[in-house]
Amino acid sequence: MQTKSLNTPDEVRSLPKTKVEVINFGELALMKLTFEPGWRWSEHVKPTVGTSSCEVPHFNYGLSGRLHVKMDDGTESEIGPGDAQLLPPGHDAWVVGDEPYVGLDFQGGHIYGKVVR
């Protein structure tokens, strides 16, 4: 059995308008994402990771704020407090409104926000 707290993450990744807090459990990771108002993946994460769109799969749960997602095929959706979202690779996303988006991701923690060039 393992118990960890996001209050003391194993890793913190900081990018512009982006805070990623990760706790690792072997092959699994839990990631807490905080995106500030005005955050957009294509502006604030893309320059670091070097892909044309986000290629990380996500299994998200929204805690606060709203996040709009647009898939490469043009389909769109939003996630907010209490929403769960299974999100495949190939998307852009941005914060909607003046409140930071805070969410948990149960899938992408090992690789999100890292250079993959």
Rosetta silent file (secondary structure, phi, psi, omega in degrees, C-alpha in Angstrom):
SEQUENCE: MQTKSLNTPDEVRSLPKTKVEVINFGELALMKLTFEPGWRWSEHVKPTVGTSSCEVPHFNYGLSGRLHVKMDDGTESEIGPGDAQLLPPGHDAWVVGDEPYVGLDFQGGHIYGKVVR
SCORE:     score description
SCORE:     0.000 S_00000001
   1 L     0.000  141.298  175.979    0.000    0.000    0.000 S_00000001
   2 L  -131.024  137.370  174.743    1.149    3.523   -0.794 S_00000001
   3 L  -130.469  128.829  178.775   -0.329    6.802    0.397 S_00000001
   4 L  -136.174  165.745 -179.386    0.893   10.168   -0.859 S_00000001
   5 L  -125.199  138.136  172.564   -0.356   13.742   -0.769 S_00000001
   6 L   -69.051  -10.228  174.270   -0.562   16.347   -3.518 S_00000001
   7 L   -70.460  -20.149  176.087    0.409   18.780   -0.738 S_00000001
   8 L  -135.276   73.382 -175.896    3.928   17.330   -1.096 S_00000001
   9 L   -65.368  155.175  174.921    4.205   16.259   -4.761 S_00000001
  10 L   -71.334  -29.346 -176.775    7.070   14.125   -6.056 S_00000001
  11 E  -150.158  141.940  173.557    7.551   16.558   -8.923 S_00000001
  12 E  -125.546  126.707  176.695    6.421   20.070   -9.851 S_00000001
  13 E  -112.988  127.641  179.903    6.631   21.276  -13.451 S_00000001
  14 E  -118.765  124.210  173.857    6.223   24.985  -14.110 S_00000001
  15 E  -126.608  169.971  178.989    5.597   26.416  -17.558 S_00000001
  16 L   -53.012  127.563  178.779    4.085   29.806  -18.413 S_00000001
  17 L    57.452   19.214 -173.039    0.647   30.078  -16.730 S_00000001
  18 E  -133.762  130.440  171.000    0.964   26.348  -15.955 S_00000001
  19 E  -129.030  126.746 -178.937    1.596   24.408  -12.750 S_00000001
  20 E  -121.880  118.652  178.554    1.779   20.613  -12.846 S_00000001
  21 E  -114.112  126.970 -172.276    2.042   18.708   -9.562 S_00000001
  22 E  -125.295  134.661  166.442    2.694   14.971   -9.822 S_00000001
  23 E  -118.020  131.965 -174.416    2.690   12.108   -7.345 S_00000001
  24 E  -103.899  140.340  174.981    4.063    8.815   -8.663 S_00000001
  25 E  -131.248   72.960 -176.855    2.972    5.297   -7.801 S_00000001
  26 L    64.180 -119.093 -179.419    5.287    3.132   -9.922 S_00000001
  27 L   -78.652   -9.133  179.354    3.746    2.976  -13.405 S_00000001
  28 E  -104.155  153.183  176.678    0.808    5.168  -12.300 S_00000001
  29 E  -146.884  144.861  171.632    0.823    8.892  -11.600 S_00000001
  30 E  -111.608  130.998 -176.583   -1.732   11.417  -10.381 S_00000001
  31 E  -121.727  129.359  171.619   -1.329   14.909  -11.752 S_00000001
  32 E  -101.805  123.390 -178.717   -2.926   18.104  -10.453 S_00000001
  33 E  -106.582  133.317  171.890   -3.098   20.742  -13.178 S_00000001
  34 E  -127.349  116.163  179.255   -3.511   24.461  -12.546 S_00000001
  35 E  -114.668  124.652 -177.883   -3.902   26.663  -15.615 S_00000001
  36 L   -75.003  158.007  174.415   -4.152   30.421  -15.095 S_00000001
  37 L   -53.091  138.924 -176.785   -6.681   32.620  -16.917 S_00000001
  38 L    89.764   -7.154  179.343   -5.440   33.235  -20.445 S_00000001
  39 L   -67.558  139.259  172.533   -3.695   29.830  -20.566 S_00000001
  40 E  -145.222  131.973 -177.155   -3.752   27.994  -23.875 S_00000001
  41 H   -53.665  -47.850 -174.801   -1.877   24.752  -24.592 S_00000001
  42 H   -65.387  -18.889  178.154   -0.712   25.927  -28.035 S_00000001
  43 H   -99.446  -34.558 -169.288    0.797   29.104  -26.528 S_00000001
  44 H  -109.252  -17.990  179.780    2.099   27.968  -23.141 S_00000001
  45 L  -116.549  -38.545 -178.161    3.018   24.268  -23.446 S_00000001
  46 H   -50.248  -44.817 -179.302    3.627   23.667  -27.166 S_00000001
  47 H   -59.956  -28.107  179.340    6.928   25.624  -27.224 S_00000001
  48 H   -81.594  -44.281 -173.476    8.314   23.284  -24.537 S_00000001
  49 H   -86.366  -25.594  173.101    7.069   19.938  -25.832 S_00000001
  50 L    77.617   18.540  175.488    7.527   20.637  -29.546 S_00000001
  51 L  -106.146  159.315 -176.589    4.476   18.818  -30.930 S_00000001
  52 L   -72.157  -28.813  172.758    1.840   20.396  -33.166 S_00000001
  53 L  -143.238  173.090 -179.090   -0.937   19.527  -30.685 S_00000001
  54 E   -69.537  122.060 -178.197   -1.062   17.875  -27.269 S_00000001
  55 L  -104.794   15.991  178.655   -0.157   14.214  -27.769 S_00000001
  56 L   -96.575  128.728  172.776   -0.741   13.189  -24.146 S_00000001
  57 L   -75.182  145.922 -179.343   -3.854   11.143  -23.354 S_00000001
  58 E  -130.774  147.537  167.937   -5.785   12.419  -20.334 S_00000001
  59 E  -126.992   94.837 -166.373   -8.381   11.073  -17.930 S_00000001
  60 E  -101.984  151.016  169.580   -9.444   14.322  -16.247 S_00000001
  61 E  -133.053  121.252 -177.677  -11.638   15.369  -13.357 S_00000001
  62 E   -80.702  131.592  177.214  -12.450   19.083  -13.054 S_00000001
  63 E  -101.540  -43.593  179.288  -12.188   20.707   -9.611 S_00000001
  64 E  -157.907  160.219 -177.805  -12.676   24.399  -10.468 S_00000001
  65 L    73.308 -175.639 -179.237  -12.737   26.745  -13.423 S_00000001
  66 E  -133.844  142.513  178.797  -13.498   25.711  -17.009 S_00000001
  67 E  -127.835  124.936  177.495  -11.331   24.243  -19.756 S_00000001
  68 E   -98.013  134.950 -177.790  -12.366   24.189  -23.420 S_00000001
  69 E  -122.905  135.007  174.768  -10.854   21.439  -25.590 S_00000001
  70 E  -124.514  119.465  178.536  -10.692   21.252  -29.382 S_00000001
  71 E   -74.335  158.877  177.509   -9.616   17.993  -30.996 S_00000001
  72 L   -59.416  -25.638  179.054   -7.515   17.979  -34.172 S_00000001
  73 L   -83.534    0.552  176.708  -10.613   16.699  -36.022 S_00000001
  74 L    98.304  -12.156  178.457  -12.528   19.857  -34.989 S_00000001
  75 L   -71.005  147.500 -175.091  -14.777   18.387  -32.288 S_00000001
  76 E  -133.016  154.106  178.415  -15.009   20.485  -29.120 S_00000001
  77 E  -157.806  166.442  175.233  -16.004   20.033  -25.485 S_00000001
  78 E  -130.630  150.290  175.593  -15.655   21.717  -22.090 S_00000001
  79 E  -126.214  137.920  178.315  -14.835   20.403  -18.649 S_00000001
  80 L  -140.617 -168.703 -177.050  -15.713   22.116  -15.380 S_00000001
  81 L   -55.342  128.173  177.616  -16.207   21.307  -11.700 S_00000001
  82 L    85.202   -4.418  179.829  -17.480   17.766  -11.173 S_00000001
  83 L   -89.418  143.039  171.083  -16.973   16.746  -14.819 S_00000001
  84 E  -110.821  147.124 -175.876  -14.910   13.732  -15.883 S_00000001
  85 E  -146.602  126.947  171.001  -13.341   13.616  -19.339 S_00000001
  86 E   -99.226  119.298 -169.643  -11.499   10.934  -21.284 S_00000001
  87 E  -127.157  113.313  178.949   -9.360   12.800  -23.787 S_00000001
  88 L   -76.536  168.289  175.723   -7.255   11.095  -26.479 S_00000001
  89 L   -60.279  158.118  175.946   -4.080   12.611  -27.956 S_00000001
  90 L    94.595   63.124 -177.449   -4.379   15.301  -30.626 S_00000001
  91 E  -154.836  162.844  168.431   -5.948   18.404  -29.080 S_00000001
  92 E  -119.409  160.593  179.190   -5.547   22.019  -28.035 S_00000001
  93 E  -153.719  155.585  178.310   -7.176   23.460  -24.902 S_00000001
  94 E  -152.605  153.346  177.778   -7.671   26.817  -23.201 S_00000001
  95 E   -74.673  136.360  177.026   -9.045   28.297  -19.995 S_00000001
  96 E  -103.101  126.876  175.519  -12.503   29.859  -20.294 S_00000001
  97 L    88.734 -166.217 -173.157  -13.190   32.958  -18.165 S_00000001
  98 L  -101.609    6.296 -179.428  -11.306   34.676  -15.375 S_00000001
  99 L  -106.658  137.677  175.543  -10.948   31.732  -12.968 S_00000001
 100 L   -59.809  147.299  171.174   -7.993   29.315  -13.078 S_00000001
 101 E   -90.804  128.433  174.985   -8.816   25.785  -14.215 S_00000001
 102 E  -124.587  128.789 -179.494   -7.794   23.198  -11.627 S_00000001
 103 E  -150.506  165.162  174.891   -8.175   19.518  -12.369 S_00000001
 104 E  -107.143  141.053  177.204   -6.857   16.065  -11.659 S_00000001
 105 E  -124.969  123.429 -176.384   -5.467   13.841  -14.412 S_00000001
 106 L   -98.358    8.479 -175.068   -5.202   10.118  -13.753 S_00000001
 107 L  -129.487  -40.870 -168.317   -3.398    9.231  -16.993 S_00000001
 108 L   -95.379    7.631 -170.504   -0.874   11.754  -18.361 S_00000001
 109 L   -60.602  -30.715 -177.211    1.249   12.545  -15.320 S_00000001
 110 L   -70.607  -25.440 -171.336    4.439   10.779  -16.363 S_00000001
 111 L  -125.680  -13.836 -173.283    4.864   12.790  -19.561 S_00000001
 112 L   -63.396  131.710  175.726    2.749   15.980  -19.568 S_00000001
 113 L    79.070   10.862  178.077    4.747   19.180  -20.035 S_00000001
 114 L  -104.386  153.965  178.392    8.040   17.407  -20.770 S_00000001
 115 L   -66.480  128.814  179.987   10.143   17.783  -23.911 S_00000001
 116 L  -125.100   11.070 -175.492    9.311   14.980  -26.368 S_00000001
 117 L   -54.199    0.000    0.000   11.082   16.201  -29.531 S_00000001
